[in-house]
Amino acid sequence: MQPAVEILSGLERRVDLVVSVADVEKEVQAQLKRVARTAKVQGFRPGKAPLSLIERSHGAGIRYDVINTEVGRSLEKVIGESKLRVAGTPNLEPKTEGVDEGSMAFSATFEVYPEVAVPDLTTLEVKRARVEIGDTEVQRTIDILRKQRATYEVREDRAAQDDDRVTLDFVGTIDGAAFDGGTAEKFPFVLGQGRMLPEFETAVRGMKSGESKTFPLTFPEEYGSKEVAGKTAEFKITVTEVAEAVLPEMNAEFAKSLGQPEGDVEKLVADVRANIEREVKSRAQARTKSSVMDALIAACSFDVPKSLVQNDAQGRVVAAREELKQRGVPNADSMPIPAEAFTAESERRVRLGLLVSELVQSADLQAKPEQVRTRIEEFAQNYEQPAQVVAYYLSDRQRRAEIEAIVLEDNVVEHVLSQAKVTDEDVAFDELMGTN
């Protein structure tokens, strides 16, 4: 008789499993005999040790494995016959009450995947990002490239302004006492780039070489150093040098410095425009995809397996530690990062993943090989040798799988856009690029 599957709550299920002690012992003895044939025991020739010695040295481990195997088979049979889709790893607990002599009983608790219903896509309202790229955006990008390659010329009587490199000495105190990181000599920074706190830059702006100033500065509550976060310091600064930025000319030498081998300025501008168009297309697609996913998630409501949420949250903790280590943060491995901080987002990710998976299956939106290759070729245009990048991705299964996942999401987005109520949203270039 098949054990009954009990519904505990939501997606949680429980089933009681019974294993015959006689069957377990029979299999244990069979395995012990197989081990005894080749076991090396001190004082005995190989394969000649008494079975009682083999039992003492190997019995516990073999018995544990046999019980797990038998329980696993029973659970798999119940799951298969009940046509359940188990999410995560079942939790097994031994039972002692109401168990017949000669039997071992276990209680298996597990979660199942929910029934996911794809919402009516025609009722969804989504926004499709649209961005205009003109000569102004191209020129501004070129100006940024020029600023990145600027040289600086010292100006004796120049009032410091944005884009100037200012060198200064400063001393910061809180309640009259100096603090770590609050003192420096001949410290250079480019004004207006946001390297220093806004109040600091405001104080420096307009000063000339040789001038000094004292001013208060309140550190933000979320400032990186807990020693000074939220506190007000007094800074005394003395400007020792103001240097004006000199931008390189738009000529052949500049074009070559940016990877244009012939030094052709017109080709450089065309390359910059093409790069901008690729980046804008990618960011606009990402913004549109976000709108589509938000609309999908808002249109459905179903329970998600807690085990999957916990696994996702733990994975994000691991990723956070890796990022901290790459930044050089000490003790990143032991730093407390609670998984609960990611729970809400992990639940959203799991729910969206289940919904997208159901939509892919129901609408046949799997990534096709030609789509994957096209996407790889587009991606490869960002590199100097696109052909090598394409060959690398096509030959590496893991890398190819990453692109397949992107294409699959693209297919979902296009499918939703073809049926939903779509509003084209004009997005400013600076907003899309995060430069405003």
N, C-alpha and C positions, 0 to 999 in steps of 0.2 A: 504493500500500500504506500502510495506516494505521500511524503510528509506535507502537511498543509503549510502554505506560506501566509504568514500573519502580517497584516498591514498595521504598522505602529502609528505613523503619522506622516502625512505628506508623501515623500518618496521613500521613507524608511520601511524596510521589510525585515521579518525575522522568520527563521525556519529552524526547527529542532531536528538534529541528525543523530541517528543511532548506528553505532559500529559494533560488530560482534567481536568480543574479546578473543574468542577461539580463532576467528579468521585472522585477526591481527597476529596472534601468537604463531599461527601456522606460517604466515609469511615471514615473521621475524626469524623463526627457526630455519626456514629455507635460506634466508639471506646470511644467517650466521654460518651455516654449513658452507655456503659459497665462499665466504671470507676465510673460513678455516682452512680451505684447500691451499691457500697461498700465504696465509698469515705467518709472519716471522716473530716468534716468541722466544725470549731468552731461555736457554736450557733445552729447547726442542728443535728438531729439524723442521724446516719449512713445511707446513701442512700437517704436522704431527701433534700440534698442541691440543690438549683436551678442549672439548666444546665449552666446558664450564669456564675455562680461562678466557676464551673468546667472548663468552657472554659477559664476563666482568669488564672486559676492556672495550667491547664494541656494542654491547646489548642496548645500553641507554640511547645511544645515538641512532641505531637502526630502528629501535622501537618508536622513537619520536618521529622519524621519517615515515615509517609505515603508517602510523596513526594519521599523520598529516595527509598522506597520499589517499588513504581510505576515506577520510572526511572530505577531502577535496573532490574525489570521484562522486561521492554521494551528493555533494552540493552542486556539482556541475550537472548531474542528472536531473536534480530538482529544477535548476535554472533552465535547462534545456527543455524539459517537459512543460514547464510553466511559461515558456517563451518570454523570459525576462531579460532585459538588457541591464546588466549590473554596472554601476558607476563606482569606480574606486575599488579598494580592497576590502573584502568582507572581514568583519571582526568576529573571531571565534572565542567562545567562552565555554569551559566544561560545565556540565550539569550533574548534580549529585542526587537531587530529590526526584523520587518517582522513577528511578532508573532500574530496570530489571537486572537481576543477577546474570552475569555473563555478558553484559553489554556496557558500552561506554556511550555517553550521550553528550552532545555539544549543541550549543545555541549559536547560530550564525546570524549576525545582524549586518545588513548591507543596504545600500541605496540603489535605486533603479533610475534610469533615464526617464525624464518626463515625456509625455505626449506633447509634441510641439505642433501647433497649428499655425500655418503661415497666414498672416493677416491679409485682408483684401487690399492689394497694392493700389487699387484705383482710388482709395480713400486717403492715401498718404499725401502729405504736402511737404515738398522738399525744395531746396534752393540750389540752383546750379550757378557756381561762381563764373564770372566773366570779367576778364581784365584786358584793357586796351594797352598795347605797347607801341609807343611812338618814338620819334627822334629824341624827345626830351628825356625819356627813361634811358635810352641808350647812352646819351651824352652824360647823364648823371652817373651812370655806372662807370663810364670811362673816367670821369672826374674822380670817382672813388679810387679807381686803379692808379691814377696819377698821384693822389694823396698818399696812397700806401707806399709809393716810391719817391716820396718827397725828400729833398735834402734841406738842411737848415742853415741859414746865415744869421750870424749874431748882429743885432741892431742895438746900438748903444742907448738911444733915447726913445725907444719904441714902447708904447703902452701895450701890455700883454692883451691879446685878443684870441678868439677861438682859432685853432689850428696852429698857433705858435707853440714852440717848445720852450717851456719855462723851467729854469733850474733855480732851486731855492734851498735855504736852510729852514727847518722848522722845529719848534719845541712845543709839545702839547702837555698840559697838566690838568689834573682833576683834583680839586680842593688843594691846589698848590703842590701836588705830588706828580712826578713824571710817571708814565705808564708804558708798558711794552708796546713797541711799534709807533710810539708817539713822537719820536725824535729822529731826525735825519739831517745829513749835510750833503750839499750838492745833489739834491734829489731832482731828477728831470722827469717831466711828464708833458704830454701834449694837451693843451687846454681845449676843453670842449668835447673830449672823447669819452668822458664819463668814468675815467680811471679813478678819480678822486670823488669824494662826496660833493653833492651840489653846492653846499655852503662853502666848502673849501675853494672850489673853482670860482664861485662868485667873489670871494674875498681877493683872489689872485687877479682876476680880470681887471685890466686897467692899470696895474702896477708896472713900474719901470725898474730896471736894474739899479740896485743900491737902495731901493725903498724897503721899509719895514712896516708891519702892521700887526696889531693884536686884535683877535676877534673870538667870540664864543662859537662853539659848534656842538650841537646835540646829536649824539649817535643814535641811529634808528634802534628800536626795540629788538629787531631781528638781526642786528649786526653780528657778524661772524664771531667776534671776540666777546665772550660773556663778561669779561672784566670791565668793558666800557659800554656795553649795549644799554641804551636808554639813558646814559649819563651825559652831562654837559661838560665839555672840556674847554679850556682856553688855549688857543694856539697863537704863538708869536712866529711870524714868518718874515724872512728877509730874502728878497729876490736877488739872485746873483747874476742871472743872465736871461735875456729874452731873445729868442732866435726865430726869425720869420721862415715859414715854410716856402720853399721854392719848388714848384711843380715841374716835372720834366716836360719838355716840348712834345707835341704830337708829331713825331717824326719817325724816320726809319729805325733809329736806334731804340726808341721807345717801343715800337712794334716788335722788334726782335726780342726785347727783354720780356715780352709777354708771349713768346713762343711762335711769332709769325716769322718763319725763316727768311722770307724774301724782304722783310722790312716794309711790306706794302701796307700803308696806313688804311687804305680803303678795305682791304681784306681783313685787317684787324677789326675795323668797325663792324664788318659783316659777321665776323666770328663772334664778336661780343653780342650782337643782336641775336644770333642763333642760340648762344648760350642762355641769354635772358629768356628767349621764347621757350626753351626746354625747361628751364627752372620754373617759369611762370605756369607752364602747362602742368608740371608736376604738382605744384602747390595748389593750383586751382582744382585739380582733380582730387587732391587730398581734402580740400575744403568741401567740395561737393560730396565726396564719400562720407565725410563726417556728418553732413546734413542727412544723407540717406540712412546711415546707421542710427542716428538719433531718432529719425522718424520710425524706423523699424522697431527699435527697442521700446518706443513710447506706445506702439500699437499692439503690444503683446504683454501678457502677464502669465507666467507659469513658474512653478517652483524649480529651483536648480539644486542639484546634488551638493550638499555641504562639503563632501570630500573633494569634489573638483574645485570648489572655491578655495578650500584650504590649500590644495596643491598649487593652485595658481598664485595665491598670496605668498606661499613659501618660496616659490620660484622667483617672485619679484624681490623678496628679501635677499636671496642669493645674488640677483642681478645688482641690487643696490650696494651690496658689499663689494662686488667686483668693481663697480664704478668708483666707490670710495678708494679702493686700493689703487686704481689707475690714476686717481688724483693725488696719490701720495699721502692720504690720510692715515695717520698711525693708528694701530689697534683696530683696523677696520673689521677684522675677523671676530673680535670680541665685543665690538660696539653694540649696545642694545638697539635692535631695530624690530619693533613689534609687528608681527604679521597682521595684527588687527588694523594697522594703519592703511593696509591695502585691501581690506576685506570688501568694502563697498565697490571699489573699482573692479576687483576680481570677480565679484558677483555679476557685475554688468558685462564683463568680458566673457564669462562663461555663458551667460544667457544669450548674448549676441552670437557667440560661436555656435551654440545649439540651433539658434534660429537660422543663421546663415547656412549651416550644414543641411538643414531641412529644405531650405529654399533651393540650394544647389541640386539636391537630389530630385525634388519635385519638378523643377524647371529645366533639368539637364544642363547645368551651367558649368560643368567641369572644364578646366583649362585644356585647350587643344594644343598639340605640339607646335603648330604654326604660330599660334598666339604667343607661346612662350618664347619662341625664337625671335619674333618681332620685338617683344619687350626687351629681350637681352640685347638685341642690336641697338635699340634706342638708348638703353642704359650705357652701352659701350661707347657711345659718341662722346661721353664725358672724359674719355681717356685718349692718350696720344696714339695708342695702337689698338684701335677698336677690334680688329680681327683676332688678336690674341685674347682679348677679354671674352669675346664670343666663344672661342674655342675652349677657354677655361671653364666657363659656366656650363657649356653643353657637355663637357667631359666629367664634371664634378656633380654627383647626384645630389649632395646636400645643397650646394649653391643653386642647382637647377630647381630643387624643391622650393627654395625661398622665392624664386621668381614665379613658379607655378602658383604659390599661395597668393602672390600679388595679383596675378592675372585672374585667378578665381574671384577675388574681391572685386576686381574691375568688372567682371562679367555680372556679378550680383548688382553692382551699381548701375550698369547700363540697363539691366533687366528692369530694375525698379524705376529708373528714369523713363523707360518706354511705356510705363503704365500709370505712374503716379501723376499728381498735379504738380507740375514743375514751374517754378518762377525763376527766371534768370535774374541773378543778383550781380549788379555792377560793383566790383571791388576795386578800391584805389590800389595802385601799384605799391605804394609805400606800406599800406596796411597788409597787403598780401606778403610782402617781403619782410615785414617786421622792422621797417626802418623809420616808422613815424613815432 
